[in-house]
């Protein structure tokens, strides 16, 4: 009986590794999409923006594959409670990655519109720096997941506040541009929407980091996420 149990366990482990490899591949695609979307925005590169939009279909397809493989794993292998927790964390991480992919697609769509409008000086560079910070958070969150690295996951969680602060600074900057010249209003509205999308990406990277904390400690963090105070009237900085 012992030999049979070991065989089942090893088969589960092999299947689990395969699904986790799909998650890491999806993560790599999403990381690239963040950087490409931000670059397309700054450089007013509509071809790169179109590529980001096309690639989102592949990201969505990978999430569907992960969901199917995870469901098969639960049905065939009847995992223990601790193993089931790992499978469920995979589903949550894949869902967060899919949402980040959606945000990159939204940025790419806005990049097209902004390419037709009068440029707002410095906005593209500022948004690209913010996107790089979020991409680094996401990369570290996935590395923390792969290594079950609690310290790195907690570091990612703390860094979300820095992204909130960048968002708040951009919001003030866009308001200034709109007040200085009403012709800037349309472009700044699009740019604010993009900044909010990037801030939401940071929230999803933080959600992935919290899944790592949950897997390592058995509990989600009790204290609220560190969030910078929102400068947007009636709106929370996070979500």
BALOBA-1460 file (C-alpha; in Angstrom, 3 decimals):
// residues 239
<rec num="1" residu="x" x="0.000" y="0.000" z="0.000"/>
<rec num="2" residu="x" x="2.849" y="2.346" z="0.876"/>
<rec num="3" residu="x" x="4.327" y="1.965" z="-2.603"/>
<rec num="4" residu="x" x="0.969" y="2.772" z="-4.206"/>
<rec num="5" residu="x" x="0.579" y="5.917" z="-2.045"/>
<rec num="6" residu="x" x="4.064" y="7.074" z="-3.044"/>
<rec num="7" residu="x" x="3.184" y="6.501" z="-6.712"/>
<rec num="8" residu="x" x="0.010" y="8.613" z="-6.376"/>
<rec num="9" residu="x" x="1.902" y="11.344" z="-4.539"/>
<rec num="10" residu="x" x="4.623" y="11.488" z="-7.172"/>
<rec num="11" residu="x" x="2.049" y="11.593" z="-9.970"/>
<rec num="12" residu="x" x="0.334" y="14.499" z="-8.215"/>
<rec num="13" residu="x" x="3.666" y="16.275" z="-7.793"/>
<rec num="14" residu="x" x="4.461" y="15.859" z="-11.485"/>
<rec num="15" residu="x" x="1.067" y="17.223" z="-12.502"/>
<rec num="16" residu="x" x="1.393" y="20.087" z="-10.029"/>
<rec num="17" residu="x" x="4.813" y="21.027" z="-11.373"/>
<rec num="18" residu="x" x="3.390" y="21.080" z="-14.918"/>
<rec num="19" residu="x" x="0.561" y="23.448" z="-13.918"/>
<rec num="20" residu="x" x="2.928" y="25.669" z="-11.948"/>
<rec num="21" residu="x" x="5.186" y="25.841" z="-15.011"/>
<rec num="22" residu="x" x="2.194" y="27.119" z="-17.022"/>
<rec num="23" residu="x" x="1.614" y="29.808" z="-14.378"/>
<rec num="24" residu="x" x="5.246" y="30.934" z="-14.599"/>
<rec num="25" residu="x" x="5.008" y="31.032" z="-18.408"/>
<rec num="26" residu="x" x="1.828" y="33.094" z="-18.150"/>
<rec num="27" residu="x" x="3.594" y="35.380" z="-15.690"/>
<rec num="28" residu="x" x="6.460" y="35.935" z="-18.110"/>
<rec num="29" residu="x" x="4.011" y="36.857" z="-20.870"/>
<rec num="30" residu="x" x="2.208" y="39.322" z="-18.603"/>
<rec num="31" residu="x" x="5.477" y="40.903" z="-17.439"/>
<rec num="32" residu="x" x="6.478" y="41.459" z="-21.069"/>
<rec num="33" residu="x" x="3.030" y="42.897" z="-21.857"/>
<rec num="34" residu="x" x="3.360" y="45.489" z="-19.061"/>
<rec num="35" residu="x" x="6.695" y="46.735" z="-20.383"/>
<rec num="36" residu="x" x="5.562" y="46.666" z="-24.024"/>
<rec num="37" residu="x" x="2.336" y="48.555" z="-23.289"/>
<rec num="38" residu="x" x="4.241" y="51.254" z="-21.400"/>
<rec num="39" residu="x" x="6.836" y="51.496" z="-24.162"/>
<rec num="40" residu="x" x="4.131" y="51.741" z="-26.836"/>
<rec num="41" residu="x" x="2.529" y="54.561" z="-24.876"/>
<rec num="42" residu="x" x="5.735" y="56.547" z="-24.394"/>
<rec num="43" residu="x" x="7.021" y="56.036" z="-27.949"/>
<rec num="44" residu="x" x="3.563" y="56.427" z="-29.527"/>
<rec num="45" residu="x" x="4.207" y="53.071" z="-31.201"/>
<rec num="46" residu="x" x="0.863" y="51.840" z="-32.546"/>
<rec num="47" residu="x" x="2.348" y="48.615" z="-33.997"/>
<rec num="48" residu="x" x="3.658" y="47.587" z="-30.566"/>
<rec num="49" residu="x" x="0.304" y="48.551" z="-29.025"/>
<rec num="50" residu="x" x="-1.452" y="46.250" z="-31.522"/>
<rec num="51" residu="x" x="0.944" y="43.441" z="-30.618"/>
<rec num="52" residu="x" x="0.095" y="43.834" z="-26.917"/>
<rec num="53" residu="x" x="-3.606" y="43.573" z="-27.751"/>
<rec num="54" residu="x" x="-3.050" y="40.430" z="-29.842"/>
<rec num="55" residu="x" x="-0.897" y="38.809" z="-27.160"/>
<rec num="56" residu="x" x="-3.665" y="39.218" z="-24.587"/>
<rec num="57" residu="x" x="-5.592" y="36.459" z="-26.376"/>
<rec num="58" residu="x" x="-2.686" y="34.076" z="-25.720"/>
<rec num="59" residu="x" x="-2.631" y="35.112" z="-22.053"/>
<rec num="60" residu="x" x="-6.381" y="34.428" z="-21.768"/>
<rec num="61" residu="x" x="-5.958" y="31.037" z="-23.460"/>
<rec num="62" residu="x" x="-3.214" y="30.092" z="-21.011"/>
<rec num="63" residu="x" x="-5.454" y="30.942" z="-18.056"/>
<rec num="64" residu="x" x="-8.161" y="28.667" z="-19.502"/>
<rec num="65" residu="x" x="-5.594" y="25.865" z="-19.856"/>
<rec num="66" residu="x" x="-4.419" y="26.367" z="-16.259"/>
<rec num="67" residu="x" x="-8.023" y="26.263" z="-14.994"/>
<rec num="68" residu="x" x="-8.688" y="23.055" z="-16.928"/>
<rec num="69" residu="x" x="-5.477" y="21.374" z="-15.736"/>
<rec num="70" residu="x" x="-6.125" y="22.398" z="-12.124"/>
<rec num="71" residu="x" x="-9.683" y="21.014" z="-12.276"/>
<rec num="72" residu="x" x="-8.347" y="17.758" z="-13.751"/>
<rec num="73" residu="x" x="-5.743" y="17.592" z="-10.988"/>
<rec num="74" residu="x" x="-8.378" y="17.931" z="-8.265"/>
<rec num="75" residu="x" x="-10.685" y="15.367" z="-9.905"/>
<rec num="76" residu="x" x="-8.031" y="12.729" z="-10.663"/>
<rec num="77" residu="x" x="-5.616" y="13.061" z="-7.746"/>
<rec num="78" residu="x" x="-7.980" y="13.874" z="-4.837"/>
<rec num="79" residu="x" x="-5.356" y="16.082" z="-3.179"/>
<rec num="80" residu="x" x="-4.974" y="16.399" z="0.583"/>
<rec num="81" residu="x" x="-6.037" y="19.662" z="2.254"/>
<rec num="82" residu="x" x="-2.539" y="21.151" z="2.076"/>
<rec num="83" residu="x" x="-2.098" y="20.122" z="-1.568"/>
<rec num="84" residu="x" x="-5.545" y="21.459" z="-2.434"/>
<rec num="85" residu="x" x="-4.505" y="24.811" z="-0.957"/>
<rec num="86" residu="x" x="-1.625" y="24.930" z="-3.456"/>
<rec num="87" residu="x" x="-3.933" y="24.150" z="-6.388"/>
<rec num="88" residu="x" x="-6.392" y="26.847" z="-5.296"/>
<rec num="89" residu="x" x="-3.542" y="29.358" z="-4.984"/>
<rec num="90" residu="x" x="-2.610" y="28.582" z="-8.588"/>
<rec num="91" residu="x" x="-6.156" y="29.417" z="-9.722"/>
<rec num="92" residu="x" x="-6.076" y="32.717" z="-7.822"/>
<rec num="93" residu="x" x="-2.666" y="33.658" z="-9.197"/>
<rec num="94" residu="x" x="-3.729" y="32.833" z="-12.773"/>
<rec num="95" residu="x" x="-6.852" y="34.998" z="-12.305"/>
<rec num="96" residu="x" x="-4.705" y="37.917" z="-11.086"/>
<rec num="97" residu="x" x="-2.358" y="37.520" z="-14.051"/>
<rec num="98" residu="x" x="-5.325" y="37.491" z="-16.454"/>
<rec num="99" residu="x" x="-6.583" y="40.760" z="-14.974"/>
<rec num="100" residu="x" x="-3.153" y="42.370" z="-15.347"/>
<rec num="101" residu="x" x="-3.166" y="41.223" z="-18.968"/>
<rec num="102" residu="x" x="-6.530" y="42.940" z="-19.434"/>
<rec num="103" residu="x" x="-5.089" y="46.168" z="-18.035"/>
<rec num="104" residu="x" x="-2.171" y="46.031" z="-20.484"/>
<rec num="105" residu="x" x="-4.664" y="45.591" z="-23.323"/>
<rec num="106" residu="x" x="-6.609" y="48.630" z="-22.085"/>
<rec num="107" residu="x" x="-3.402" y="50.688" z="-22.016"/>
<rec num="108" residu="x" x="-2.607" y="49.604" z="-25.566"/>
<rec num="109" residu="x" x="-6.075" y="50.745" z="-26.694"/>
<rec num="110" residu="x" x="-5.576" y="54.151" z="-25.068"/>
<rec num="111" residu="x" x="-2.116" y="54.421" z="-26.635"/>
<rec num="112" residu="x" x="-3.848" y="54.452" z="-30.039"/>
<rec num="113" residu="x" x="-6.142" y="57.300" z="-28.995"/>
<rec num="114" residu="x" x="-3.341" y="59.284" z="-27.363"/>
<rec num="115" residu="x" x="-1.274" y="58.991" z="-30.530"/>
<rec num="116" residu="x" x="-3.825" y="61.287" z="-32.189"/>
<rec num="117" residu="x" x="-3.811" y="63.874" z="-29.397"/>
<rec num="118" residu="x" x="-1.419" y="66.627" z="-28.402"/>
<rec num="119" residu="x" x="1.297" y="64.980" z="-26.241"/>
<rec num="120" residu="x" x="1.505" y="65.789" z="-22.534"/>
<rec num="121" residu="x" x="5.154" y="66.451" z="-21.785"/>
<rec num="122" residu="x" x="6.772" y="63.862" z="-19.506"/>
<rec num="123" residu="x" x="3.613" y="61.796" z="-19.002"/>
<rec num="124" residu="x" x="4.734" y="58.813" z="-21.062"/>
<rec num="125" residu="x" x="8.052" y="58.580" z="-19.232"/>
<rec num="126" residu="x" x="6.404" y="58.877" z="-15.810"/>
<rec num="127" residu="x" x="3.875" y="56.161" z="-16.631"/>
<rec num="128" residu="x" x="6.629" y="53.927" z="-17.988"/>
<rec num="129" residu="x" x="8.598" y="54.276" z="-14.726"/>
<rec num="130" residu="x" x="5.477" y="53.381" z="-12.773"/>
<rec num="131" residu="x" x="4.866" y="50.373" z="-15.038"/>
<rec num="132" residu="x" x="8.458" y="49.205" z="-14.532"/>
<rec num="133" residu="x" x="7.974" y="49.364" z="-10.761"/>
<rec num="134" residu="x" x="4.823" y="47.245" z="-11.057"/>
<rec num="135" residu="x" x="6.483" y="44.773" z="-13.439"/>
<rec num="136" residu="x" x="9.316" y="44.325" z="-10.902"/>
<rec num="137" residu="x" x="6.728" y="43.732" z="-8.160"/>
<rec num="138" residu="x" x="4.999" y="41.098" z="-10.276"/>
<rec num="139" residu="x" x="8.293" y="39.385" z="-11.168"/>
<rec num="140" residu="x" x="9.315" y="39.276" z="-7.504"/>
<rec num="141" residu="x" x="5.870" y="38.033" z="-6.434"/>
<rec num="142" residu="x" x="6.125" y="35.119" z="-8.884"/>
<rec num="143" residu="x" x="9.714" y="34.402" z="-7.834"/>
<rec num="144" residu="x" x="8.531" y="34.424" z="-4.215"/>
<rec num="145" residu="x" x="5.799" y="31.946" z="-5.172"/>
<rec num="146" residu="x" x="8.225" y="29.613" z="-6.945"/>
<rec num="147" residu="x" x="10.672" y="29.676" z="-4.000"/>
<rec num="148" residu="x" x="8.040" y="30.022" z="-1.222"/>
<rec num="149" residu="x" x="10.073" y="33.071" z="-0.166"/>
<rec num="150" residu="x" x="8.151" y="34.781" z="2.655"/>
<rec num="151" residu="x" x="10.538" y="37.745" z="3.013"/>
<rec num="152" residu="x" x="10.358" y="38.571" z="-0.703"/>
<rec num="153" residu="x" x="6.547" y="38.298" z="-0.685"/>
<rec num="154" residu="x" x="6.335" y="40.697" z="2.263"/>
<rec num="155" residu="x" x="8.693" y="43.098" z="0.478"/>
<rec num="156" residu="x" x="6.408" y="43.106" z="-2.590"/>
<rec num="157" residu="x" x="3.447" y="43.856" z="-0.337"/>
<rec num="158" residu="x" x="5.237" y="46.867" z="1.168"/>
<rec num="159" residu="x" x="6.220" y="48.214" z="-2.260"/>
<rec num="160" residu="x" x="2.589" y="48.609" z="-3.294"/>
<rec num="161" residu="x" x="2.512" y="51.808" z="-1.246"/>
<rec num="162" residu="x" x="5.281" y="53.267" z="-3.449"/>
<rec num="163" residu="x" x="3.164" y="52.581" z="-6.545"/>
<rec num="164" residu="x" x="0.209" y="54.331" z="-4.883"/>
<rec num="165" residu="x" x="2.417" y="57.353" z="-4.242"/>
<rec num="166" residu="x" x="3.512" y="57.411" z="-7.891"/>
<rec num="167" residu="x" x="-0.142" y="57.273" z="-8.929"/>
<rec num="168" residu="x" x="-1.039" y="60.170" z="-6.618"/>
<rec num="169" residu="x" x="1.844" y="62.270" z="-7.984"/>
<rec num="170" residu="x" x="0.708" y="61.592" z="-11.562"/>
<rec num="171" residu="x" x="-2.882" y="62.470" z="-10.717"/>
<rec num="172" residu="x" x="-1.754" y="65.877" z="-9.399"/>
<rec num="173" residu="x" x="0.407" y="66.371" z="-12.491"/>
<rec num="174" residu="x" x="-2.503" y="65.669" z="-14.837"/>
<rec num="175" residu="x" x="-4.756" y="68.038" z="-12.900"/>
<rec num="176" residu="x" x="-2.156" y="70.784" z="-13.299"/>
<rec num="177" residu="x" x="-1.963" y="70.224" z="-17.058"/>
<rec num="178" residu="x" x="-5.762" y="70.349" z="-17.343"/>
<rec num="179" residu="x" x="-5.998" y="73.594" z="-15.378"/>
<rec num="180" residu="x" x="-3.198" y="75.208" z="-17.385"/>
<rec num="181" residu="x" x="-4.791" y="74.468" z="-20.757"/>
<rec num="182" residu="x" x="-8.297" y="73.062" z="-21.399"/>
<rec num="183" residu="x" x="-6.976" y="71.500" z="-24.626"/>
<rec num="184" residu="x" x="-5.069" y="69.037" z="-22.421"/>
<rec num="185" residu="x" x="-8.214" y="67.715" z="-20.741"/>
<rec num="186" residu="x" x="-8.996" y="64.838" z="-23.138"/>
<rec num="187" residu="x" x="-5.429" y="63.514" z="-23.198"/>
<rec num="188" residu="x" x="-5.082" y="63.838" z="-19.418"/>
<rec num="189" residu="x" x="-8.324" y="61.951" z="-18.843"/>
<rec num="190" residu="x" x="-6.940" y="59.054" z="-20.908"/>
<rec num="191" residu="x" x="-3.598" y="59.268" z="-19.104"/>
<rec num="192" residu="x" x="-5.305" y="59.206" z="-15.717"/>
<rec num="193" residu="x" x="-7.238" y="56.095" z="-16.753"/>
<rec num="194" residu="x" x="-3.917" y="54.462" z="-17.715"/>
<rec num="195" residu="x" x="-2.287" y="55.457" z="-14.419"/>
<rec num="196" residu="x" x="-5.215" y="53.898" z="-12.552"/>
<rec num="197" residu="x" x="-4.803" y="50.697" z="-14.598"/>
<rec num="198" residu="x" x="-1.125" y="50.507" z="-13.632"/>
<rec num="199" residu="x" x="-2.012" y="51.105" z="-9.975"/>
<rec num="200" residu="x" x="-4.520" y="48.235" z="-10.172"/>
<rec num="201" residu="x" x="-1.779" y="46.004" z="-11.613"/>
<rec num="202" residu="x" x="0.207" y="46.697" z="-8.455"/>
<rec num="203" residu="x" x="-2.775" y="45.542" z="-6.413"/>
<rec num="204" residu="x" x="-2.818" y="42.234" z="-8.311"/>
<rec num="205" residu="x" x="0.934" y="41.739" z="-7.836"/>
<rec num="206" residu="x" x="0.282" y="42.281" z="-4.127"/>
<rec num="207" residu="x" x="-2.537" y="39.718" z="-4.202"/>
<rec num="208" residu="x" x="-0.078" y="37.161" z="-5.606"/>
<rec num="209" residu="x" x="2.424" y="38.030" z="-2.853"/>
<rec num="210" residu="x" x="-0.336" y="37.491" z="-0.278"/>
<rec num="211" residu="x" x="-0.999" y="34.025" z="-1.702"/>
<rec num="212" residu="x" x="2.659" y="33.213" z="-1.025"/>
<rec num="213" residu="x" x="2.300" y="34.457" z="2.567"/>
<rec num="214" residu="x" x="-0.804" y="32.285" z="2.904"/>
<rec num="215" residu="x" x="0.953" y="29.167" z="1.572"/>
<rec num="216" residu="x" x="4.007" y="29.630" z="3.800"/>
<rec num="217" residu="x" x="2.277" y="30.680" z="7.049"/>
<rec num="218" residu="x" x="-1.187" y="29.140" z="6.636"/>
<rec num="219" residu="x" x="-2.888" y="32.532" z="7.025"/>
<rec num="220" residu="x" x="-3.341" y="35.724" z="5.056"/>
<rec num="221" residu="x" x="-1.754" y="38.855" z="6.581"/>
<rec num="222" residu="x" x="-3.924" y="40.237" z="9.378"/>
<rec num="223" residu="x" x="-2.894" y="43.872" z="9.038"/>
<rec num="224" residu="x" x="-4.329" y="45.904" z="6.132"/>
<rec num="225" residu="x" x="-2.182" y="46.458" z="3.079"/>
<rec num="226" residu="x" x="0.026" y="49.542" z="3.388"/>
<rec num="227" residu="x" x="-1.665" y="52.068" z="1.093"/>
<rec num="228" residu="x" x="-0.797" y="55.650" z="0.283"/>
<rec num="229" residu="x" x="-3.649" y="58.081" z="0.960"/>
<rec num="230" residu="x" x="-5.624" y="58.736" z="-2.211"/>
<rec num="231" residu="x" x="-5.683" y="62.228" z="-3.681"/>
<rec num="232" residu="x" x="-8.756" y="61.398" z="-5.760"/>
<rec num="233" residu="x" x="-11.915" y="62.756" z="-4.073"/>
<rec num="234" residu="x" x="-14.224" y="59.973" z="-2.951"/>
<rec num="235" residu="x" x="-11.947" y="57.186" z="-4.238"/>
<rec num="236" residu="x" x="-9.667" y="54.724" z="-2.507"/>
<rec num="237" residu="x" x="-6.121" y="54.394" z="-3.803"/>
<rec num="238" residu="x" x="-6.386" y="50.654" z="-3.994"/>
<rec num="239" residu="x" x="-8.976" y="48.148" z="-5.060"/>
